[in-house]
Amino acid sequence: MTKINTFIFDIDGTLIDTFDMYMPAMVETLRKHGYPVKDEQATMKHLFGITGDDALRLFGVQAAERAAIQKEWFALAYQREDRVKPFPKIPEALTELAAVSGNRLGVATSKLRSEYDHFAETYPFAQLFNTVITSADTVKHKPDPEPILAAVEKLGARPEESVYVGDTVNDLRAAKAAGVKFAGALYGSANPDAIKDADYPLTSPLDLLKI
């Protein structure tokens, strides 16, 4: 069995808890612009963890409106940044993984580059990542495998020795399509049943140390 030595991470719902920052703000912004949100919780869970543009597109927002609505949504969300925190034991787990000789750590996220830069400035553990792929770095986004494969290539790794750590069904689908193992962040997932088929179900970030 090939040893896993390459760990690629999603951010929202995996490293930091941003659900309460982003998703209620999305619902409020949609309603302000005349888009009714009937099942609020189901809608927020369904659209969490993908690019803002993809979330609005899937909801049915017209292309001509999406950029302006996303800008307003994100501006409102960042007023609630005090709601964001790292999941317990994330810094410790990343530090231990990075300390193992031969291990490589990276990120493949749907965040904008500016959002990632803000994340990296806020959380010192971001310096442990050797490679970062944001939504600006690929044409296609999760559930397409392109972001994960880009991270694998940039890290100089092979898919069979890599694992993607994420919290949504789109993360799982992207990992499977990329030919890498999937570690499901059950501790942070808004819909853990959707990732129950993970190769490695994680009830704590420290479970990564057992892979």
Z-matrix of the N, CA and C atoms (Angstrom, degrees):
N
C 1 1.465
C 2 1.528 1 110.01
N 3 1.335 2 116.57 1 130.87
C 4 1.460 3 121.36 2 -178.64
C 5 1.523 4 110.77 3 -68.74
N 6 1.322 5 116.03 4 133.09
C 7 1.463 6 120.59 5 179.97
C 8 1.532 7 110.09 6 -74.42
N 9 1.316 8 115.82 7 135.32
C 10 1.460 9 121.11 8 175.44
C 11 1.525 10 108.91 9 -80.20
N 12 1.333 11 115.83 10 121.41
C 13 1.467 12 119.41 11 178.13
C 14 1.528 13 112.75 12 -131.92
N 15 1.334 14 116.22 13 4.84
C 16 1.462 15 120.80 14 -178.30
C 17 1.527 16 108.79 15 -126.86
N 18 1.319 17 115.63 16 117.94
C 19 1.460 18 122.47 17 -174.94
C 20 1.530 19 108.46 18 -116.66
N 21 1.332 20 115.96 19 115.63
C 22 1.461 21 121.71 20 -177.97
C 23 1.526 22 107.99 21 -114.70
N 24 1.320 23 116.16 22 131.20
C 25 1.462 24 120.97 23 -170.24
C 26 1.526 25 112.98 24 -116.54
N 27 1.314 26 114.61 25 140.70
C 28 1.454 27 122.99 26 158.49
C 29 1.538 28 106.17 27 -74.24
N 30 1.326 29 117.92 28 169.48
C 31 1.471 30 119.80 29 179.40
C 32 1.527 31 111.60 30 -110.92
N 33 1.337 32 116.72 31 -66.86
C 34 1.465 33 120.17 32 -175.64
C 35 1.522 34 110.77 33 -66.25
N 36 1.327 35 116.27 34 126.15
C 37 1.456 36 120.52 35 -179.48
C 38 1.514 37 113.61 36 82.67
N 39 1.334 38 116.26 37 -2.71
C 40 1.464 39 121.06 38 -178.39
C 41 1.526 40 110.97 39 -123.79
N 42 1.331 41 116.18 40 -52.14
C 43 1.465 42 120.96 41 176.47
C 44 1.524 43 111.44 42 -97.28
N 45 1.328 44 115.95 43 -42.41
C 46 1.463 45 120.65 44 -179.75
C 47 1.526 46 109.99 45 -130.19
N 48 1.320 47 115.20 46 150.64
C 49 1.463 48 122.07 47 -178.50
C 50 1.524 49 108.66 48 -93.22
N 51 1.336 50 116.45 49 100.83
C 52 1.464 51 121.72 50 -176.24
C 53 1.525 52 113.04 51 -114.00
N 54 1.317 53 117.35 52 4.44
C 55 1.469 54 120.25 53 -174.34
C 56 1.528 55 111.37 54 -56.30
N 57 1.331 56 117.22 55 -48.35
C 58 1.468 57 120.65 56 -176.01
C 59 1.521 58 112.77 57 -73.54
N 60 1.308 59 116.66 58 -14.02
C 61 1.463 60 120.29 59 174.42
C 62 1.530 61 110.69 60 -81.03
N 63 1.327 62 116.34 61 -48.59
C 64 1.462 63 120.65 62 -171.84
C 65 1.526 64 115.10 63 -85.83
N 66 1.332 65 116.92 64 -46.71
C 67 1.457 66 118.06 65 -163.00
C 68 1.535 67 115.10 66 -76.70
N 69 1.334 68 120.69 67 -43.63
C 70 1.469 69 117.68 68 173.93
C 71 1.530 70 112.17 69 -60.43
N 72 1.338 71 116.58 70 -33.71
C 73 1.467 72 120.22 71 177.43
C 74 1.523 73 110.98 72 -65.13
N 75 1.328 74 116.87 73 -36.64
C 76 1.464 75 120.35 74 176.57
C 77 1.525 76 110.83 75 -62.78
N 78 1.333 77 116.10 76 -46.90
C 79 1.464 78 120.61 77 -178.97
C 80 1.528 79 110.52 78 -60.59
N 81 1.327 80 116.64 79 -45.06
C 82 1.466 81 120.41 80 -180.00
C 83 1.523 82 111.44 81 -61.87
N 84 1.325 83 116.44 82 -41.07
C 85 1.463 84 120.33 83 -178.76
C 86 1.524 85 111.05 84 -68.75
N 87 1.319 86 116.93 85 -41.38
C 88 1.465 87 120.10 86 177.99
C 89 1.526 88 110.83 87 -61.02
N 90 1.309 89 116.34 88 -45.50
C 91 1.471 90 119.80 89 -179.24
C 92 1.524 91 111.12 90 -64.60
N 93 1.314 92 116.26 91 -37.48
C 94 1.464 93 120.19 92 178.74
C 95 1.523 94 111.02 93 -60.46
N 96 1.339 95 116.10 94 -33.07
C 97 1.465 96 120.86 95 -178.13
C 98 1.528 97 112.57 96 -95.31
N 99 1.325 98 116.13 97 14.88
C 100 1.456 99 119.90 98 172.80
C 101 1.506 100 116.10 99 86.36
N 102 1.341 101 117.11 100 14.47
C 103 1.459 102 120.90 101 177.55
C 104 1.528 103 108.67 102 -99.80
N 105 1.325 104 118.54 103 109.28
C 106 1.469 105 120.07 104 -178.25
C 107 1.526 106 111.69 105 -71.31
N 108 1.316 107 115.77 106 136.83
C 109 1.465 108 122.07 107 176.34
C 110 1.519 109 106.64 108 -114.27
N 111 1.327 110 116.78 109 106.69
C 112 1.463 111 120.32 110 -172.36
C 113 1.525 112 112.07 111 -81.23
N 114 1.319 113 117.18 112 -56.85
C 115 1.464 114 120.93 113 179.78
C 116 1.525 115 107.43 114 -102.74
N 117 1.317 116 115.37 115 91.02
C 118 1.464 117 121.26 116 -170.74
C 119 1.525 118 112.56 117 -59.58
N 120 1.332 119 117.53 118 -50.68
C 121 1.462 120 120.52 119 -176.47
C 122 1.525 121 111.68 120 -63.95
N 123 1.324 122 116.72 121 -44.78
C 124 1.464 123 120.35 122 -179.63
C 125 1.524 124 110.89 123 -63.61
N 126 1.324 125 116.50 124 -39.98
C 127 1.464 126 120.79 125 179.84
C 128 1.519 127 110.90 126 -64.86
N 129 1.324 128 116.79 127 -45.02
C 130 1.465 129 120.08 128 -179.00
C 131 1.523 130 111.16 129 -63.46
N 132 1.322 131 117.12 130 -42.80
C 133 1.464 132 120.70 131 -179.78
C 134 1.527 133 111.14 132 -65.97
N 135 1.327 134 116.16 133 -39.11
C 136 1.467 135 120.94 134 -177.51
C 137 1.526 136 111.91 135 -67.20
N 138 1.325 137 117.20 136 -35.32
C 139 1.461 138 121.19 137 -172.77
C 140 1.525 139 113.60 138 -100.46
N 141 1.314 140 117.24 139 2.47
C 142 1.461 141 120.50 140 -179.89
C 143 1.527 142 110.41 141 -79.65
N 144 1.333 143 116.13 142 140.37
C 145 1.460 144 120.28 143 172.11
C 146 1.513 145 115.42 144 91.91
N 147 1.339 146 118.15 145 9.07
C 148 1.461 147 121.66 146 174.60
C 149 1.526 148 107.61 147 -121.35
N 150 1.323 149 117.63 148 173.68
C 151 1.462 150 118.81 149 -179.43
C 152 1.524 151 109.90 150 -62.25
N 153 1.326 152 115.87 151 152.50
C 154 1.455 153 120.02 152 178.58
C 155 1.515 154 111.87 153 -58.87
N 156 1.324 155 116.47 154 -40.86
C 157 1.459 156 120.14 155 179.74
C 158 1.523 157 111.16 156 -63.95
N 159 1.337 158 116.76 157 -41.79
C 160 1.466 159 120.08 158 178.68
C 161 1.527 160 110.97 159 -65.33
N 162 1.334 161 116.63 160 -39.08
C 163 1.467 162 119.96 161 179.44
C 164 1.526 163 110.71 162 -61.59
N 165 1.318 164 116.13 163 -45.89
C 166 1.464 165 119.76 164 -179.68
C 167 1.527 166 111.25 165 -68.11
N 168 1.318 167 116.57 166 -37.20
C 169 1.474 168 120.18 167 178.13
C 170 1.526 169 110.55 168 -63.79
N 171 1.333 170 116.60 169 -45.85
C 172 1.461 171 119.96 170 -179.77
C 173 1.524 172 111.65 171 -65.03
N 174 1.327 173 116.14 172 -29.82
C 175 1.463 174 119.12 173 178.40
C 176 1.528 175 111.50 174 -74.16
N 177 1.336 176 116.26 175 -21.46
C 178 1.460 177 119.71 176 178.41
C 179 1.513 178 114.76 177 109.46
N 180 1.336 179 117.18 178 12.73
C 181 1.464 180 120.51 179 177.81
C 182 1.529 181 109.09 180 -71.45
N 183 1.310 182 115.87 181 133.25
C 184 1.457 183 121.12 182 -178.00
C 185 1.532 184 110.94 183 -64.37
N 186 1.336 185 115.68 184 146.11
C 187 1.461 186 121.37 185 -175.47
C 188 1.526 187 112.16 186 -56.19
N 189 1.318 188 116.96 187 -38.85
C 190 1.468 189 120.65 188 -177.00
C 191 1.524 190 112.45 189 -66.84
N 192 1.323 191 117.03 190 -21.05
C 193 1.464 192 121.24 191 -177.37
C 194 1.522 193 113.56 192 -98.43
N 195 1.322 194 117.11 193 -17.39
C 196 1.464 195 119.65 194 -166.48
C 197 1.527 196 113.70 195 -62.26
N 198 1.317 197 118.25 196 -43.90
C 199 1.465 198 119.95 197 -176.19
C 200 1.525 199 110.90 198 -61.93
N 201 1.324 200 117.08 199 -44.59
C 202 1.465 201 120.48 200 -178.36
C 203 1.526 202 111.17 201 -68.15
N 204 1.333 203 116.66 202 -40.98
C 205 1.462 204 120.04 203 -179.86
C 206 1.526 205 110.39 204 -67.82
N 207 1.333 206 116.95 205 -40.23
C 208 1.465 207 119.08 206 178.09
C 209 1.525 208 110.99 207 -63.31
N 210 1.316 209 117.35 208 -41.17
C 211 1.469 210 120.71 209 179.10
C 212 1.525 211 110.60 210 -60.63
N 213 1.325 212 116.55 211 -43.42
C 214 1.464 213 121.23 212 179.46
C 215 1.529 214 110.80 213 -67.56
N 216 1.327 215 116.16 214 -42.11
C 217 1.472 216 121.52 215 178.19
C 218 1.521 217 110.62 216 -58.90
N 219 1.331 218 117.42 217 -50.08
C 220 1.458 219 120.71 218 -176.77
C 221 1.529 220 111.46 219 -67.03
N 222 1.330 221 116.80 220 -35.45
C 223 1.465 222 119.59 221 177.79
C 224 1.526 223 110.33 222 -62.42
N 225 1.333 224 116.36 223 -41.85
C 226 1.462 225 120.46 224 177.42
C 227 1.522 226 110.46 225 -66.85
N 228 1.327 227 116.80 226 -41.91
C 229 1.465 228 120.66 227 -179.30
C 230 1.523 229 111.34 228 -60.24
N 231 1.327 230 117.15 229 -42.85
C 232 1.462 231 119.55 230 -176.43
C 233 1.526 232 112.89 231 -71.60
N 234 1.322 233 117.16 232 -11.95
C 235 1.465 234 119.54 233 170.56
C 236 1.532 235 110.65 234 -73.11
N 237 1.333 236 116.09 235 -13.07
C 238 1.465 237 121.78 236 -177.07
C 239 1.530 238 111.34 237 -113.51
N 240 1.310 239 115.98 238 25.58
C 241 1.458 240 120.09 239 -175.66
C 242 1.526 241 112.25 240 -64.63
N 243 1.323 242 116.78 241 -18.89
C 244 1.463 243 119.25 242 178.84
C 245 1.531 244 111.79 243 -67.40
N 246 1.329 245 117.17 244 -10.89
C 247 1.466 246 121.05 245 177.98
C 248 1.531 247 112.35 246 -82.29
N 249 1.323 248 117.17 247 -10.13
C 250 1.464 249 121.70 248 -174.01
C 251 1.522 250 110.78 249 -89.57
N 252 1.324 251 115.43 250 139.95
C 253 1.468 252 120.48 251 175.48
C 254 1.521 253 109.12 252 -153.61
N 255 1.331 254 117.07 253 152.88
C 256 1.470 255 118.81 254 174.27
C 257 1.525 256 109.55 255 -67.64
N 258 1.306 257 116.64 256 149.12
C 259 1.450 258 119.20 257 173.67
C 260 1.532 259 109.35 258 -67.71
N 261 1.322 260 117.58 259 145.65
C 262 1.467 261 120.21 260 179.80
C 263 1.526 262 111.82 261 -54.27
N 264 1.321 263 115.24 262 136.10
C 265 1.468 264 124.89 263 176.00
C 266 1.527 265 114.44 264 76.48
N 267 1.328 266 118.08 265 3.63
C 268 1.471 267 119.35 266 176.04
C 269 1.531 268 111.16 267 -62.75
N 270 1.334 269 120.14 268 -51.10
C 271 1.471 270 118.34 269 -179.56
C 272 1.526 271 112.67 270 -58.18
N 273 1.331 272 116.21 271 -40.62
C 274 1.464 273 119.99 272 -179.07
C 275 1.532 274 111.48 273 -65.76
N 276 1.333 275 116.42 274 -44.07
C 277 1.467 276 120.12 275 -179.00
C 278 1.526 277 111.17 276 -63.77
N 279 1.329 278 117.14 277 -44.23
C 280 1.462 279 120.61 278 -179.83
C 281 1.523 280 111.29 279 -64.79
N 282 1.314 281 116.26 280 -41.21
C 283 1.467 282 120.42 281 -179.94
C 284 1.522 283 110.85 282 -61.93
N 285 1.331 284 116.65 283 -42.57
C 286 1.466 285 119.84 284 -179.91
C 287 1.525 286 111.71 285 -69.27
N 288 1.327 287 117.24 286 -39.82
C 289 1.461 288 119.84 287 177.97
C 290 1.528 289 110.97 288 -62.91
N 291 1.326 290 115.97 289 -43.59
C 292 1.465 291 120.62 290 -177.73
C 293 1.524 292 112.17 291 -67.31
N 294 1.323 293 116.64 292 -23.91
C 295 1.465 294 120.75 293 -177.71
C 296 1.526 295 112.94 294 -79.40
N 297 1.332 296 116.90 295 -13.17
C 298 1.466 297 120.65 296 -179.08
C 299 1.528 298 109.58 297 -79.59
N 300 1.311 299 116.49 298 125.10
C 301 1.459 300 121.27 299 -179.19
C 302 1.527 301 110.81 300 -58.21
N 303 1.320 302 116.45 301 130.17
C 304 1.459 303 121.49 302 178.47
C 305 1.511 304 114.60 303 93.46
N 306 1.329 305 117.63 304 -14.34
C 307 1.464 306 120.14 305 178.66
C 308 1.526 307 111.00 306 -74.64
N 309 1.334 308 115.22 307 145.83
C 310 1.463 309 122.32 308 175.98
C 311 1.521 310 108.02 309 -127.71
N 312 1.320 311 116.35 310 137.03
C 313 1.460 312 121.42 311 -179.41
C 314 1.523 313 109.78 312 -121.18
N 315 1.326 314 115.63 313 137.57
C 316 1.453 315 120.07 314 178.64
C 317 1.515 316 111.67 315 -146.57
N 318 1.317 317 115.16 316 176.18
C 319 1.466 318 122.84 317 179.01
C 320 1.521 319 108.71 318 -129.72
N 321 1.334 320 116.31 319 137.77
C 322 1.468 321 122.79 320 168.49
C 323 1.521 322 105.96 321 -131.59
N 324 1.316 323 116.25 322 104.82
C 325 1.456 324 121.86 323 -170.15
C 326 1.521 325 111.68 324 -126.55
N 327 1.326 326 115.43 325 155.83
C 328 1.463 327 121.24 326 174.28
C 329 1.525 328 111.73 327 -86.61
N 330 1.323 329 117.15 328 0.81
C 331 1.457 330 120.64 329 179.73
C 332 1.528 331 111.34 330 -67.31
N 333 1.330 332 115.35 331 153.67
C 334 1.454 333 121.02 332 168.90
C 335 1.526 334 109.01 333 -67.98
N 336 1.322 335 117.21 334 158.23
C 337 1.466 336 119.96 335 178.38
C 338 1.527 337 111.13 336 -60.49
N 339 1.323 338 117.39 337 -39.57
C 340 1.469 339 120.14 338 179.54
C 341 1.526 340 111.00 339 -64.04
N 342 1.333 341 116.69 340 -36.18
C 343 1.464 342 120.28 341 177.35
C 344 1.526 343 110.31 342 -67.00
N 345 1.334 344 116.13 343 -41.33
C 346 1.464 345 118.17 344 178.71
C 347 1.525 346 110.70 345 -64.14
N 348 1.319 347 117.00 346 -42.50
C 349 1.465 348 120.06 347 -179.80
C 350 1.531 349 110.49 348 -59.26
N 351 1.321 350 116.53 349 -39.93
C 352 1.465 351 120.23 350 177.54
C 353 1.526 352 110.45 351 -65.73
N 354 1.319 353 116.38 352 -42.49
C 355 1.465 354 121.39 353 176.26
C 356 1.529 355 110.48 354 -57.59
N 357 1.334 356 116.62 355 -46.50
C 358 1.464 357 121.00 356 -177.36
C 359 1.525 358 111.91 357 -65.92
N 360 1.322 359 116.62 358 -33.11
C 361 1.465 360 120.41 359 177.57
C 362 1.529 361 111.51 360 -71.85
N 363 1.331 362 115.97 361 -27.33
C 364 1.467 363 121.18 362 -174.86
C 365 1.520 364 112.57 363 -85.73
N 366 1.343 365 116.59 364 -35.83
C 367 1.464 366 120.48 365 -172.55
C 368 1.527 367 110.54 366 -118.32
N 369 1.327 368 117.69 367 111.26
C 370 1.470 369 120.92 368 -176.86
C 371 1.526 370 114.14 369 -57.96
N 372 1.338 371 117.77 370 -26.74
C 373 1.466 372 118.63 371 -178.12
C 374 1.528 373 112.34 372 -66.25
N 375 1.337 374 117.91 373 -12.72
C 376 1.468 375 120.41 374 178.64
C 377 1.526 376 111.88 375 -63.24
N 378 1.331 377 117.09 376 -22.43
C 379 1.464 378 119.83 377 179.72
C 380 1.528 379 112.09 378 -68.56
N 381 1.322 380 117.32 379 -11.74
C 382 1.463 381 121.09 380 179.33
C 383 1.527 382 112.66 381 -78.10
N 384 1.335 383 117.23 382 -12.51
C 385 1.461 384 120.04 383 -177.70
C 386 1.524 385 110.71 384 -84.46
N 387 1.330 386 115.53 385 129.10
C 388 1.460 387 121.43 386 -179.71
C 389 1.522 388 112.56 387 -82.00
N 390 1.327 389 116.49 388 -24.78
C 391 1.466 390 121.99 389 -175.92
C 392 1.520 391 109.31 390 -145.79
N 393 1.326 392 115.77 391 143.42
C 394 1.464 393 120.87 392 177.80
C 395 1.528 394 109.08 393 -133.62
N 396 1.329 395 116.25 394 127.07
C 397 1.459 396 122.81 395 173.93
C 398 1.528 397 107.26 396 -115.70
N 399 1.335 398 116.78 397 119.71
C 400 1.464 399 121.54 398 177.39
C 401 1.527 400 109.30 399 -107.93
N 402 1.323 401 116.14 400 -179.75
C 403 1.469 402 119.93 401 -178.95
C 404 1.524 403 111.92 402 -63.57
N 405 1.334 404 116.69 403 -21.42
C 406 1.468 405 120.26 404 -179.83
C 407 1.524 406 112.67 405 -77.31
N 408 1.323 407 116.88 406 -13.61
C 409 1.462 408 120.83 407 -172.39
C 410 1.524 409 114.27 408 -94.33
N 411 1.329 410 117.35 409 -6.76
C 412 1.461 411 120.31 410 179.98
C 413 1.524 412 110.11 411 -135.86
N 414 1.316 413 115.38 412 156.14
C 415 1.468 414 120.49 413 176.89
C 416 1.524 415 109.87 414 -77.88
N 417 1.332 416 115.48 415 -42.74
C 418 1.458 417 120.78 416 -179.74
C 419 1.524 418 109.79 417 -104.65
N 420 1.326 419 115.39 418 156.80
C 421 1.458 420 120.88 419 -177.12
C 422 1.526 421 109.97 420 -127.67
N 423 1.329 422 115.69 421 167.07
C 424 1.462 423 119.83 422 178.94
C 425 1.533 424 110.47 423 -52.77
N 426 1.332 425 118.56 424 136.57
C 427 1.466 426 128.73 425 17.83
C 428 1.526 427 116.00 426 -84.81
N 429 1.323 428 118.69 427 5.36
C 430 1.460 429 119.79 428 172.93
C 431 1.534 430 108.55 429 -65.92
N 432 1.319 431 118.63 430 145.22
C 433 1.470 432 120.53 431 -177.20
C 434 1.525 433 114.86 432 -77.13
N 435 1.334 434 118.25 433 -6.09
C 436 1.466 435 120.42 434 -172.19
C 437 1.536 436 114.14 435 -52.82
N 438 1.348 437 120.30 436 -45.34
C 439 1.475 438 118.43 437 -179.43
C 440 1.530 439 113.23 438 -62.66
N 441 1.323 440 116.90 439 -40.56
C 442 1.466 441 119.83 440 -179.66
C 443 1.526 442 110.37 441 -68.33
N 444 1.324 443 116.68 442 -43.97
C 445 1.465 444 119.69 443 179.21
C 446 1.525 445 111.31 444 -63.63
N 447 1.335 446 116.94 445 -34.96
C 448 1.466 447 120.20 446 177.23
C 449 1.524 448 110.52 447 -64.44
N 450 1.336 449 116.34 448 -40.27
C 451 1.464 450 120.01 449 178.45
C 452 1.523 451 111.18 450 -66.99
N 453 1.335 452 116.54 451 -43.01
C 454 1.469 453 120.71 452 178.22
C 455 1.528 454 110.25 453 -58.00
N 456 1.329 455 115.82 454 -47.07
C 457 1.468 456 120.18 455 -178.76
C 458 1.527 457 111.27 456 -64.08
N 459 1.320 458 116.31 457 -44.49
C 460 1.464 459 120.12 458 -177.40
C 461 1.525 460 111.76 459 -66.25
N 462 1.326 461 116.44 460 -29.20
C 463 1.463 462 121.06 461 178.17
C 464 1.527 463 112.30 462 -81.53
N 465 1.333 464 116.67 463 -6.88
C 466 1.457 465 120.17 464 -177.90
C 467 1.515 466 112.55 465 70.62
N 468 1.329 467 115.80 466 30.87
C 469 1.464 468 121.34 467 -176.33
C 470 1.526 469 110.45 468 -107.28
N 471 1.331 470 115.35 469 -179.07
C 472 1.458 471 122.62 470 174.06
C 473 1.528 472 108.25 471 -120.24
N 474 1.325 473 117.75 472 147.82
C 475 1.471 474 119.45 473 -179.74
C 476 1.523 475 113.58 474 -54.87
N 477 1.327 476 117.10 475 -39.84
C 478 1.465 477 119.79 476 -175.36
C 479 1.526 478 113.64 477 -68.81
N 480 1.330 479 117.92 478 -13.51
C 481 1.461 480 120.42 479 177.58
C 482 1.533 481 111.34 480 -109.46
N 483 1.347 482 115.25 481 16.06
C 484 1.461 483 120.75 482 -174.28
C 485 1.524 484 111.54 483 -119.46
N 486 1.330 485 115.16 484 152.48
C 487 1.460 486 121.79 485 174.57
C 488 1.524 487 108.08 486 -133.76
N 489 1.330 488 115.34 487 139.55
C 490 1.461 489 120.45 488 174.87
C 491 1.516 490 108.07 489 -105.39
N 492 1.320 491 116.27 490 131.49
C 493 1.459 492 122.48 491 -177.54
C 494 1.523 493 108.13 492 -108.01
N 495 1.346 494 116.61 493 116.11
C 496 1.455 495 120.39 494 -177.21
C 497 1.513 496 111.87 495 -150.62
N 498 1.338 497 115.26 496 177.29
C 499 1.466 498 119.83 497 -171.87
C 500 1.519 499 114.18 498 -124.94
N 501 1.335 500 118.81 499 0.10
C 502 1.461 501 120.35 500 -176.28
C 503 1.523 502 111.31 501 -125.12
N 504 1.330 503 115.13 502 165.92
C 505 1.460 504 119.99 503 178.14
C 506 1.525 505 110.59 504 -65.34
N 507 1.328 506 117.95 505 -29.91
C 508 1.463 507 119.89 506 176.41
C 509 1.523 508 111.22 507 -67.25
N 510 1.322 509 116.99 508 -33.97
C 511 1.464 510 120.63 509 175.03
C 512 1.527 511 109.96 510 -64.57
N 513 1.328 512 115.80 511 -44.67
C 514 1.465 513 120.90 512 179.59
C 515 1.528 514 110.52 513 -61.32
N 516 1.326 515 116.61 514 -46.72
C 517 1.467 516 120.30 515 -178.73
C 518 1.525 517 111.35 516 -63.62
N 519 1.323 518 116.56 517 -40.25
C 520 1.463 519 120.21 518 179.46
C 521 1.522 520 110.75 519 -64.69
N 522 1.332 521 116.38 520 -41.64
C 523 1.467 522 120.51 521 179.62
C 524 1.524 523 110.86 522 -63.28
N 525 1.324 524 116.59 523 -46.26
C 526 1.464 525 120.22 524 -179.83
C 527 1.526 526 110.77 525 -61.55
N 528 1.331 527 116.33 526 -43.09
C 529 1.462 528 120.28 527 -179.29
C 530 1.526 529 111.74 528 -66.62
N 531 1.335 530 116.27 529 -28.71
C 532 1.465 531 120.95 530 179.69
C 533 1.524 532 112.52 531 -82.27
N 534 1.328 533 116.69 532 -11.32
C 535 1.456 534 120.09 533 -179.33
C 536 1.513 535 113.92 534 78.49
N 537 1.351 536 116.30 535 23.19
C 538 1.462 537 120.21 536 176.74
C 539 1.526 538 108.83 537 -109.82
N 540 1.318 539 116.24 538 162.53
C 541 1.458 540 120.46 539 174.52
C 542 1.530 541 109.33 540 -71.34
N 543 1.333 542 115.30 541 158.19
C 544 1.464 543 119.66 542 179.32
C 545 1.518 544 110.10 543 -123.30
N 546 1.326 545 115.46 544 126.73
C 547 1.462 546 122.26 545 173.80
C 548 1.523 547 107.53 546 -106.11
N 549 1.320 548 116.46 547 116.92
C 550 1.459 549 121.49 548 -175.26
C 551 1.513 550 112.12 549 -90.43
N 552 1.323 551 115.94 550 119.07
C 553 1.468 552 121.72 551 -178.93
C 554 1.527 553 109.68 552 -78.80
N 555 1.315 554 116.00 553 75.38
C 556 1.463 555 120.74 554 -179.92
C 557 1.523 556 111.03 555 -60.91
N 558 1.330 557 116.38 556 -29.63
C 559 1.467 558 121.14 557 -178.65
C 560 1.530 559 112.41 558 -65.42
N 561 1.346 560 117.57 559 -19.97
C 562 1.457 561 120.02 560 -176.83
C 563 1.509 562 114.75 561 -122.72
N 564 1.330 563 117.17 562 -4.89
C 565 1.458 564 120.58 563 -173.18
C 566 1.525 565 112.10 564 -73.30
N 567 1.330 566 115.45 565 136.61
C 568 1.461 567 120.58 566 174.07
C 569 1.522 568 111.00 567 -75.67
N 570 1.331 569 116.56 568 -16.88
C 571 1.465 570 121.66 569 -179.23
C 572 1.529 571 109.07 570 -142.99
N 573 1.326 572 117.64 571 72.55
C 574 1.471 573 120.42 572 -174.21
C 575 1.523 574 114.43 573 -61.03
N 576 1.336 575 118.00 574 -28.01
C 577 1.466 576 119.78 575 179.03
C 578 1.527 577 111.63 576 -62.14
N 579 1.333 578 116.38 577 -27.49
C 580 1.463 579 120.54 578 -177.39
C 581 1.523 580 112.48 579 -72.54
N 582 1.337 581 117.13 580 -17.01
C 583 1.468 582 119.81 581 -178.65
C 584 1.530 583 111.19 582 -119.88
N 585 1.314 584 115.59 583 25.18
C 586 1.468 585 119.70 584 -177.62
C 587 1.526 586 112.26 585 -67.90
N 588 1.351 587 117.21 586 -15.97
C 589 1.462 588 120.61 587 179.16
C 590 1.525 589 112.75 588 -90.13
N 591 1.320 590 117.06 589 17.41
C 592 1.465 591 121.09 590 178.82
C 593 1.528 592 110.62 591 -60.53
N 594 1.334 593 116.00 592 145.81
C 595 1.468 594 120.19 593 174.40
C 596 1.523 595 110.46 594 -63.60
N 597 1.342 596 114.55 595 -35.91
C 598 1.463 597 120.64 596 179.89
C 599 1.529 598 108.36 597 -131.70
N 600 1.327 599 118.99 598 99.76
C 601 1.464 600 120.56 599 175.74
C 602 1.529 601 109.83 600 -76.88
N 603 1.319 602 116.01 601 128.40
C 604 1.466 603 121.05 602 -175.44
C 605 1.523 604 110.07 603 -110.55
N 606 1.311 605 116.96 604 115.30
C 607 1.466 606 119.91 605 173.55
C 608 1.525 607 110.76 606 -90.37
N 609 1.322 608 116.08 607 -12.14
C 610 1.464 609 123.37 608 175.74
C 611 1.523 610 107.51 609 -151.07
N 612 1.338 611 118.12 610 149.01
C 613 1.464 612 119.17 611 175.06
C 614 1.527 613 113.06 612 -56.94
N 615 1.318 614 117.37 613 -27.46
C 616 1.462 615 120.40 614 -179.98
C 617 1.529 616 112.31 615 -65.95
N 618 1.340 617 116.93 616 -17.95
C 619 1.468 618 119.73 617 176.13
C 620 1.526 619 111.60 618 -63.44
N 621 1.336 620 117.12 619 -20.43
C 622 1.463 621 120.35 620 177.14
C 623 1.525 622 111.51 621 -61.35
N 624 1.309 623 116.72 622 -27.96
C 625 1.466 624 120.68 623 -177.90
C 626 1.523 625 112.06 624 -71.43
N 627 1.338 626 117.01 625 -11.13
C 628 1.465 627 121.37 626 179.87
C 629 1.531 628 112.13 627 -92.74
N 630 1.334 629 116.73 628 -7.53
C 631 1.471 630 119.91 629 -177.88
C 632 1.526 631 110.31 630 -75.57
